Amino acid sequence: MTKNEIKVQIGRNLSKYRTELGYTRDDVANEIGVSSSFYASVENGHKSMHILYYMKAADFFCIDLDCLVRGEQDHNHISNIGKILEEEPTEVVDHIEKYARFYVNEHKPKFKK
């Protein structure tokens, strides 16, 4: 993969997560500390940022940095859930864990033997 292809891929992923979460480019630019026009150029794949800004964006989106670089992969979901919950109180995490177990058990495919 070339440097330009990587910039385009990261830009697409930034745009994907931003729009999924309902943020504007201005919102993300302000949060990570860059100008809106610069951030737009990054999303469009024309420019790249210092790794620290990518890290800030990943934290803002509550995703693993790998998601910005490679896109979503199966193993990222667990990491992203952990990132979302890492600053929540133990009681909240316990409740969500119980709900997740219940949900998974209720929706497991029923296989015939």
JOFEN-V790317 format. One record per residue. SS is DSSP state (@ for helix, = for strand, . for the rest). PSI is psi as a letter, one per 30 degrees, with the letter a starting at -180 (999 if undefined). Layout:
BEGIN
ss:psi
SS:PSI
SS:PSI
END
This chain:
BEGIN
ss:psi
.:k
.:l
@:e
@:e
@:e
@:e
@:e
@:e
@:e
@:e
@:e
@:e
@:e
@:e
@:e
@:e
@:e
@:e
@:e
@:e
.:f
.:g
.:l
.:l
@:e
@:e
@:e
@:e
@:e
@:e
@:e
@:f
.:h
.:l
.:l
@:e
@:e
@:e
@:e
@:e
@:e
@:e
@:e
.:f
.:g
.:f
.:l
.:l
.:l
.:k
@:e
@:e
@:e
@:e
@:e
@:e
@:e
@:e
@:e
@:e
@:f
.:h
.:l
.:k
@:e
@:f
@:e
@:e
@:e
@:f
.:l
.:k
.:l
@:e
@:f
@:f
@:e
@:e
@:e
@:e
@:e
@:e
@:e
@:e
@:f
.:f
.:g
.:l
.:l
@:e
@:e
@:e
@:e
@:e
@:e
@:e
@:e
@:e
@:e
@:e
@:e
@:e
@:e
@:e
@:e
@:f
@:g
.:k
.:k
.:j
.:k
.:k
.:999
END
